[in-house]
Amino acid sequence: MAAPFVDTARITVRAGNGGNGAVAFHREKYVANGGPDGGDGGRGGSIVLVTDRNLSTLMDFRYKRKYVAENGADGSGARRTGKDGKDLIIRVPEGTVIRDAETQQIIQDMSGCARYVLARGGRGGWGNQHFATPTRQAPRFAKAGLPGQSREVVLELKLLADVGLVGFPNVGKSTLLSVVSKAHPKIANYHFTTLMPNLGVVYVDEGVSFVMADIPGIIEGASEGAGLGHDFLRHIDRCRLLVHLVDASGSEGRDPVEDFEAICAELKEYSPELASRPMIVCGNKTDLLFDQEGADALKEHVEGLGLPYFPLSAATHQGVKPLIQAIAAKLAELRECMANGATEVDVALNVLAIKSGRLDVAQRELDELVRCAVGKVQLKAVFEHALYTPEEKRAVLQMLRSSGVNYVKIQNMLSGHGARVEDVRFASEILGRNVGIKIDGGIKTLAQAEELLAAGATRLGLTATAKIAEEALKNA
């Protein structure tokens, strides 16, 4: 029997504590008053996540949920440093997202990271050798080791695929995957045959291939928990292209156009950004057509929306080859657009959700926007500082820091005045060095620009004149 597919897990990790410093004195024949020689404690072991391509689920975390690294050993006499604690390596599947269990903020996305230190071990304490002074020549105390980091995290597995298959249950998604790849998903003529995501590699030509993901079917009302709900939609979050399969034959008594619109509505309910991804629509089960009217209406409706439409019969392999070639061509086009397109992408914040206290909603939408472009283009988040209270400012900036944006543009869209020095300094302290700060608005003098740069700004917007910006950056 196949192991169940587990794509979420909640675990507790604790890095090792640092060893204590030693209180000791040098004792040797013919050496009077040898002085303090207590050694330092060893470093505690860290919790390290490593991606493993041989893993495909989070099944291992169902049975073990607490991970504790080794403590550092205490120091000893003769200035001997204690042994460092051994790092604890935790292997996770590629594509795992690590979130903080309390705030739900993303800590790290393991899809582009082979190794990540989740919790650092504590530093070892100093031995009494460090505390000797001319007036305190025999210190009888040492420093204790620092505790290791401890945190509770949620692991979410999001499969890595180029193309995601979506549609109602029993429209032929698993059949299509089995036809175009060597995957062997379960296929039967009833709803929800597929209970776990399936991946297949589709070979188009020499050097041309892509990964296709088949997820369990979605039904109307999935956003309210109907069917299997939206749980499995996370596995197509990273897909650049969606292939929407519709039963064009209406074999189950449903209207194809209504089916298409119902699935699009459910995708939008889950994520507006996901619903806006490039899509190819397939009218499947053409071998069962008794009335061409429904299929023609679907084709007319889809093409009216500007989407490509392909008639298909996955069971008899009719129309499969043109579809695969079209998918490969579209993926190549998307790669080219990403390579030659904009170098900068605006990332919008859901101000309404933040002001109403729904930070989890704002975080989820921000993560979805960032996920598609991170590592490929510069990500810019607009931070309208005048809209938020001090508590909201801190929460939003922490959200931006953990999301992966490259820089934050601070502006005030309400009054038209630029960012104040205290706002820039406050943002710089929270964002750290990895996130740049761009100022847009209200820079009129060279002294103003230099003051903002000294407070932590790294870029000046177009509202500063070219001369002011050039002089300020040169002086900085």
N, C-alpha and C positions, 0 to 999 in steps of 0.2 A: 504494500500500500504506500502511495506517495506521501511524503511529509507535507503537512499543511503549510500553506503560504502565509508567512507572518511578515507584515510590512510596517508595523509600529511596535515600539517597545519602550518601556520606562525603566531606567536604571539609575542607581546611585553609585557615584565614584568618589573615592577618597585617596588622595596622594599620601605618600609616607611622610611622617614627621621627621624633622631634622634631629640628629643626635645631639645630646647635651655635651657642652664643653667640660673638660676635666679639671679638677683642682688637684694639682700634684706639685711636688718639689723635687729638684734634682738631688740625688744622693749618690755620692761616689767617694771612694777612699781618697784621702788627701785633698778633697775639695770641700772647703768650708762654705756654708751658706750658698749652696748651688743655685738657689733662686727658683722661681716658679717655672715649671715646664709642662703644664697641663695642655694636652692636645685638643684640637677642635673636633666637634662632632661631625659625622658624615651627613651628606645631603640625602634627604628622603627621596624615594623613588617616585617618578611621575607616572600619570596615566596617559598612555599614548595610543591614539587611534591610527590604524593602518588599513588602507583599502586592500581588499583581496578579491581578485576577479573570479576566484573559484567559488565564492559565496554568492548566493542568489536570493536569500531571504534572511530575516532577522530571527530565525528559529532558535539559535543558540541562546538568545536573551530571554526566551520564555522560561527557561529553567534556572538561570543564574542572573540575579538582578542587582547584586552588590559586588563591587570590585574595589579592592583595597590593595594599594601598593606597599612595598616593604619600607619599613622605617630605616633611617640612617643609624649606624652604630654610634655609641658614645665615644668620645675621645679618651685617651689614656695618658699615662705618664710618658716621659722621654719625648714629649712633643709629637706623639703618634696620633694622627688624625683617624677618626672612626671610619669604617667602611661605608661607602655610599649605598643607599638602598637600591635594589634592582627595579628598573622601570617595568611597569606592567603593560604589556602590549595587548590591545583589544582589536581584533580583526573585524572589519565591517564590510558589507558589499559596496562596490562602487556605486555612487549615486545616493548614498545615505546623507540625510540632512540632520544635523544635531541642533536641537532647540533647548532653551532653558525651560524647565518644567513649570516654573512659576510665571514667568513673563511671556512665554511662548516666542521670544525673540530668537532668531537664527544665530547660533554661535559659529557654526562652520558648515559649509557644503562640501562633502567629500567627493563630489564628482570631478573636481579639478585639483584635488589635493591628495597626495599619496600618504602623507604623514601629518598628524596634528596632535599637539600636546593639549589634552583636554583639562588636565589638572596638574599643576606643577608641585613637585615635592618641596617641603620646607628646607630652608638653609640650616646647616649645622651651627650650633652655638660655639662661641669662642671659648677656648680654654683660658686658665688664669695667666698664661704667659703674656697675653695681650694687655693685661691690666697693671703690669709692673711699671712704676714710675720712681723717680728719685726719692719721693717722699713716701711712697707706698711700695716697698720692696718685696713684701710677702703677701700679696693679695690672696685671701682665702675664699674667693668666690669665682664663679664662671658663669657664662651665659647659657641659658637653656636653648635648645633647638626650637626653630619656628614650626608651627603646625603646617601640614600640607593642605593644599586647597581641597575643598569638598563641595560637591554640587550634585544636584539631581537633574537629569537630562532626559529628554524624549528623543528617541531615534525614529526617523521616518525614512523609509526606503522609497525612492522615486526612480523608477527604471529609466535607463538611458536609451532612447530610441529616436530615430529621425521622423518616423511616421506613426501616427496613432489612428487606430480604427475605432470609430464611434457609431452608434446606432441603437435601435431597439433590440431587445433579445430576439434571437432566432431569425436574424436577417441575413446570415451567412458570413459573419466576420471571421469566425474560426475556420470555416471552409475555405475562405479566400486565403487566409494565412497558411493553411496546410497545402494549398495549391502552388503558391508562389515561393514557398520556402520549404525547408526540411523539418519544420516544426510539426509536432503531432498533438495538437490540442484535442480535447474531447469534443466530438461532434455528434449531435443527436437532434431529433425533431421535436424539441420542447424548450420552453423558456429557461433561461439561466443555466444552460449546460455549462457555460464557462463561469467558474466561481473564483478563479485567480487569473492574474495577467499572464499572458504568454508572449514570448519574444521569438522572432524568426529573422534570419538574415536572408535578404533577397538579393540574388546575384543577377545583374542585368546584362553586363558585358564584362570583358576583361578590364579589371581595374575600377569597375563601377558597381557598387553595391550599397545597400542601406539596411537599417534595422527597422523592422515593423513591430508594433506592439498591439496586441488584441486584449481589450479589457472587457470585463463583464458588461452586459447590456444595460442601458439606461432606460428608464420608463418615465412617463409623465408623472410629476409629483415626487421625483427622486430627491429634490431639494428639501422636501418635508419628510424624508425617510422612507418613501415608497420603494419597493424592490430592494436592491442592495444599496440604495442611497447614492451619495456622491463619493464614498470612500475611495473608490478605485480611480477616480479621475486624476488623483495626484500623479499617477504613473504616466500620464500623457502631458504633464505640465511642461516637460522639456522638449516635447516634439515640435519640430519646426513646421510640420505640415499635418493636417488632419484629413483623413479619408472617411467621408460620411456615407455609410451604406444604408440604403432605403429599400424596403420590399416593394419594388415597382409593380409586382403582380397583384398586390393587395390580397395575398393568399389567406390572411388572417382576418379579413373583413375590415381593415383600416384603410383610410385614404392616404396615399403616399405623400401628398403635399402636406397634410396635417401632421404626419409622422415627422417629416423633415423639420417643420416649424417647431414641433414639440421638443425635439432634441436640441435644436438651436437655442430655444428658450431655457432649457435646463443647463446647457453649457454657459449661457450668459449669467444664469443665477449663481452658478458655482464661481465663475471668474469671467468678467467682461473681457479681460485681456486674452484669455484662452479662446473665447468665442470669436475674437477678431483675427485669429491666426489664419493664414492661407488654407483654403479648403478645396478639396476635389469631391464631387458628389457622384455616387455610383447608384444607378437603378438596378439592383440585383434581382435574381430569379426571373429573368426574362424568358427562361424556358417554360415557365408556368403561366405565361400570359394568355388569358382568354379574351381580355378586352384591352385594346391598345390605348383607350381613352385616358386611363389613369396614368400610364407611363408617359404619354405625350404631355399631359397636364403638368407632371412633375418636371419634365425636361424644360418646358416653357417657363415654369416658375423659377427654376434654378438658373437658367441662362439669363432670365430677366434680372436676376440679382448680380449678374456678372461672374458667376462661378462656372467652371468647366464641368460638363456632365458626360458620364460614360455609361451606356447600357452594358449590362454584365450578367453573365450566368457563371458563377464560380463553380457550381457543381459540374457543368459540362465544359468548363474552361473557355467559353465563348467570351471574347472581349477582354480577356485577362492581359494578353500581351500589350495591346495599346495602352491599357491603364498603367501597367508597370513602367512603360517607357515614358508616359506622361508624368508619373511621379518622379522618376529619375531626372527628367528635364527640369521639373519645377524645383527640386532640391538643388540642382546645379545653379539655377537662376537665383535662388535664395542665398546660396553661398557667395555668388558673385556680387549680389547687392550688398551683402555684409562686408565683403572685401573692399568694394569701391564706393560704398555709400557714405553716410554721415559719420564723422569721427566723434560725434557728441550726441547723446540722447537725453532729453529732459525726462525726469522722473517726478511725477505729480504726487502730492500727498492728499489724502482724503481729510480735508480740514473739518468737514461736518462730523465725521466719525471721531476725530480727535477731540473736538469741542464737546461732544456728547459723552465723552469718557470711554468710547469703544476703541481703545488702542489696539486691541487684538485684531479688529477688522482692518484698521489702517495698516498695521504691520503685515497682515496677510496680503493686502493689495500691493503694498510696496515690494514685498518679496517676489510676487508674481511678475511685476514690471522689471525688476532687477535681473531676475533669473535668466531671461532670454538673451540679454546683451552683455552680462558680466564677462570680462576678459576679452571682449571683442571690440568694444567702443568705450569712450569716456562716458560716464554716467553723471549727470548733473541734477541735483535736487534743489528746488527753489524753496527757500525758507523765509516766509513772510513773518519776521519776528514780531511785528506789531499786533498780530492776530492772537497771540498766545499769552497766557499767564506764565509766570516764572516756572511753576511746576510743569506746565505743558511744554514749555521750551526745553527743559531738561529731558523730559520723556521723548520728545520728538528727535532731539539731537542724538540721544542714545540709540534710538531706533535707526537713524540714518547711519550711525557709526557701525552698527552690527549688520546692516543690510548689504554693504559692499559698494556704495556709491563712491566715485572718485573725488568729487568735490561738491561743496554746498554753496549755492549762490544766496547770499543774504540780501534781502531787499524789503521795502515797506511799500506795498501796493496801495495802502489806504491813503496815506498822507503825501506820498511822493518823495519823502525825505529819505536819505540814505541811512545805513546802519550806524549806530553809535559805537564808540570805541568799547564801551562796556559790553555791548552785545557780541562784538567780535571776540573780545577776550574770553567771555563766558563760553562761546561756541568752541573756541580753540582749545580750552581746557578739557571739554568733554569729547570733542572729535579726535583729539590727538594728532600725531604727525602724519598718519596714513591718509587722512582726508583733507583735501585742500579747501580753502575758503575764498570765494570770489565776492567782491563787493560791487553792487550795482545800484547806483543812485546817490545823489547828494555830494559827490566829491567835486569841490570847486577850487580848492587851493592845494599847493604842493605840501604845505604843513599838514593838512587834513589827510592827504594820501599817505604820507610817511607815518603819521600817527596810527592809522589803520593797519599798515603793514607791520609796524612794531607790535601791535596788539595780537597779531597772528594771521592776518590776511595774506594770501599767497597770489591772488590775482586781482586786477582792477578792471571793472566793466567799462563799456563804451560811454557811459555817462561822464566819466572823467575824460577830459580832453587828452588827445594823444600826447601833447607836450608834458602835461602833468603826470600822466601814467609813466611815460618814458623816464622822466627825471626821478620820480619816486622809486621806481624799480632799480634804476642805476645806483641811487644812493643806498638802497637796501642791500 
